Amino acid sequence: MSFFQNNLRFQIIFPLSLIMAVMLAVLSFSIPILVERNAKQHAIHTALNSLKQLKVLRAYYTKNIVKKVQDIGVLTPAIKHLGEPDKIPLPATMIHDLSQLFDENGSKLSLYSAYPFPNRQHITLDPFQQKAWLELNDNPSQIISAVNNINSHTILRIAISDQMQVQACVDCHNNHPLTPKADWQIGDVRGVLEMSIDISSQLALANTLSLWIISCMLIACILLIILFYFLTGKITEQVSNISQGMISLGKGNYEIEIPQDSTTLEIHQMYTAFKLFKTALLERQALENQQQVFETEKVNSLGRMVASIAHDVNTPIGISVTATGFLQDEIELLAKKFASGELNEEDFESFLASSQSSMTILTRNLSSAADLIRSFKQVSVDQMSEQAREVLISEYFKEVIHSMLPKTKRAQVTVDLDCVEDRACFIFPGLLSQVITNLINNSIIHGFAEQNGGSITLVVSAQENEVGIHYSDNGIGIADDILPKVMEPFFTTKRDEGGSGLGLSIIHNIVTQKLNGHIKLTSGLGKGLTVDISFPVLQAAN
C-alpha cells in the first residue's frame, strides 16, 4: 500500500478518478434538473411573449377599431357577434374567440375575472385562477406560474394581469348596461390572461438530452483516465530525472546536466526551469560577491570622506588652539600687571582688543568645524543606517553638499543648488546622500580630471508623490560609444589610476532597486554630463 501512496502515477490517477466520479455523480443529478428547468423557462418565456402580444393586440383593437366603430355608429361592438353583419366582437370577446383557436393548436388561452359579465357568471374559477386573480390584483406586474401533471401530461400555466390600458375600454365597461362594475379607471386589473401549454414533449426531449450528455461524459472520463495512465508513466520517468538533477544541484554539484529527452512542452519547460535555476544559483553567488564589493566601496567611500573631513576640520581647530594660547598669554600678562599695580588704562584697552580679536577667530573657526562635523555626522549616519525618515529636502541637500565641501574646494569645483524650500518628504536620506556624493565624486574624478575646476548644478523638485533631481556638470562628458556601459558594474576608464568602476553602478542600483525610481544619463564628448533621477515619496505609515 505504501508503494501506491508514494507512486506519482497513483497519486495522479486515483484523485483524478475520484474527482471524475464525484463530478459525474453531481452532474448526473444536476444536469437533468438544469435541462428540465431550462425547458420550463423556455416554455414560460414563449407563453409570456404570446400573452404580451395578445395584450398589445387587444389594446390596438380597442383603440383603433372599437373606438372608431363606436364614433361612426355603423357597427356595434357586442358579445354575440357571430352571424351578425352589423356587429363586431368586444375586445374581451375577441380574446375568448382567440382562445378557441389556441385550443386547436395544443395551447389553451383563458381570460377570467372576479367581475364577469352575466353571460360568463356560470364559470367557476379553479384554485390556480383564484390565486392568480388575488395576487395580480395586489401586484399587477408579477407573473404567476404553476406546473401540473394531468393524465400523464405536464401542463404549464402562466398568468398575467389584464389591465385597463385605454380610456375607450374604461368608458365601454363603465357605460355597458350589463357591466358588473361601473367605476373602472386606467390601470385597474380588469381580469387575468392565462395560457396553458402542454410541455410533456419538451420535457421528454430534455430527459433524452440529459441522458446523452451524461453518457458522453462517462465515456470521456473513462478515456481520459486510460490516457492519463499511459502518459503519467512517461512523465514520472522524466520528472524523476529532473528531481535527481535538482538533488545533485542542491548538494553543490553545479556541473550536473540532465538529458533533454522531453516529449511534451511542460516537461521541456521543467528542463528549462532546471537550467534557469542553475543559472540563478550561479548569478546569485555573483550578485552576493558584487554586493559585498558594493558594501566595501560604500565603507571605503565613507572612510575617504572621514579623512577629508578630518583634514579640513584640523585647520580651523588648529587656528582655534593658537588663538586660545594667545588669549591665555594675554590673560597671564594682564594678571601680572594687575598684581604689581602697573596695570593702566592703555594696557587694559589693549587686552580687550586682543581678546575680542581672539574670540572672533575662535567663534568663526569653531563654527566652521562644527558645521562640517554636523553635516558629516548626519550624512554618515544616514548612509550606514539606510533608514527612512522625514527630512526637509532643501536642508538635507545643503548638508550633503556641505559635507563634500573639503573635496570640492580642493578640486576647485562649485556646486549650485536650486531646490524647493520648506518641502518635507518621507524618504531614504542615506540612500539619497550616497547617490549625490557618488555623482559629485564621479564629476571630480572623471568630468574635471583634464581641466582646472568646474561647476555642478543640482535642480531638485518635489511633487506630492515624487522627487525629481536634475544633475549636470560642465566636464569633459562621456563618449557616445561607452555611455551605455558606464552604469555596468566594474566598468571604468581609469582602472590604471585606481578606479573601481562602481560609482555609477552603485547609483543605478540604489535608484532603480532601493528607491524604486528611474535614472537617465545624457552626455557627449565636450558636452558635460546630465543625470535625471526620479523616485517616489514614501508614505510615513509604511
Secondary structure, DSSP 8 states (H G I E B T S, - for coil): -HHHHH-HHHHHHHHHHHHHHHHHHHHHHHHHHHHHHHHHHHHHHHHHHHHHHHHHHHHHHIIIIIHHHHHH-SSEEES--TT-TTEEE-HHHHHHHHHHHHHHTTEEEEEE-SS--GGGTT----HHHHHHHHHHHH-TT--EEEEEEETTEEEEEEEEEEE--SHHHHHHHHH-TT-S-----TT-EEEEEEEEEE-HHHHHHHHHHHHHHHHHHHHHHHHHHHHHHHHHHHHHHHHHHHHHHHHHHHTT-TT--------SHHHHHHHHHHHHHHHHHHHHHHHHHHHHHHHHHHHHHHHHHHHHHHHHHHHHHHHHHHHHHHHHHHHHHHHHHHHHT---HHHHHHHHHHHHHHHHHHHHHHHHHHHHHHHHHHHHHHHHH---EEEEHHHHHHHHHHHTHHHHHHTTEEEEEEE-TT-EEEE-HHHHHHHHHHHHHHIIIIITTTSS-EEEEEEEEE-SSEEEEEEEE-S----TTTGGGTTSTT--S-GGGT--S-HHHHHHHIIIIIS--EEEEEE-TTS-EEEEEEEE---TT-
